[in-house]
Amino acid sequence: MDIDLIFKIAAIGIIVAVLNQLLIRSGREEQAMMTTLAGLIVVLMMMVYQIQDLFETIKSLFGF
């Protein structure tokens, strides 16, 4: 796992948090929730690819 992945996830979290606060303060709670969900989905997709790589590594390690 790269440290770069951690920085990407942190950057997405910061951007989503700032957008969320801006949208809530302007009275657009629905868009704020959608922005938060979009950020969560992006991070989860990044993690799915990392978990897939982990399983491939384990599979090649044990020769399956």
C-alpha positions as CSV (number, residue, x, y, z in Angstrom):
1,M,0.0,0.0,0.0
2,D,1.3,3.4,-1.0
3,I,1.4,6.4,1.3
4,D,0.0,8.2,-1.8
5,L,-3.3,6.4,-1.3
6,I,-3.6,7.7,2.2
7,F,-2.9,11.2,1.0
8,K,-5.6,10.9,-1.7
9,I,-8.2,9.7,0.7
10,A,-7.3,12.5,3.1
11,A,-7.5,15.1,0.3
12,I,-10.9,13.7,-0.8
13,G,-12.1,13.9,2.9
14,I,-11.0,17.5,3.3
15,I,-12.6,18.6,0.0
16,V,-15.8,16.9,0.8
17,A,-15.9,18.4,4.3
18,V,-15.4,21.9,3.0
19,L,-18.0,21.5,0.2
20,N,-20.4,20.0,2.8
21,Q,-20.0,23.0,5.1
22,L,-20.4,25.5,2.3
23,L,-23.5,23.8,1.0
24,I,-25.1,23.5,4.4
25,R,-24.4,27.2,5.2
26,S,-26.0,28.2,1.9
27,G,-29.2,26.2,2.7
28,R,-28.6,23.3,0.3
29,E,-28.7,20.3,2.6
30,E,-29.7,17.9,-0.1
31,Q,-26.7,18.7,-2.3
32,A,-24.5,18.5,0.8
33,M,-25.7,15.0,1.5
34,M,-25.2,14.0,-2.1
35,T,-21.6,15.4,-2.1
36,T,-20.9,13.5,1.1
37,L,-22.2,10.3,-0.5
38,A,-20.3,10.8,-3.7
39,G,-17.1,11.3,-1.7
40,L,-17.8,8.1,0.3
41,I,-18.4,6.1,-2.9
42,V,-15.2,7.4,-4.5
43,V,-13.2,6.4,-1.4
44,L,-14.9,3.0,-1.2
45,M,-14.1,2.3,-4.9
46,M,-10.5,3.2,-4.2
47,M,-10.5,0.7,-1.3
48,V,-12.1,-2.0,-3.4
49,Y,-9.3,-1.9,-5.9
50,Q,-6.7,-2.1,-3.1
51,I,-8.5,-5.1,-1.5
52,Q,-8.6,-6.7,-4.9
53,D,-4.8,-6.3,-5.2
54,L,-4.5,-7.7,-1.7
55,F,-6.4,-10.8,-2.6
56,E,-4.4,-11.3,-5.8
57,T,-1.2,-11.0,-3.8
58,I,-2.4,-13.6,-1.2
59,K,-3.6,-15.9,-4.0
60,S,-0.2,-15.7,-5.7
61,L,1.6,-16.2,-2.4
62,F,-0.2,-19.4,-1.7
63,G,-0.2,-20.6,-5.3
64,F,-3.9,-20.7,-5.9
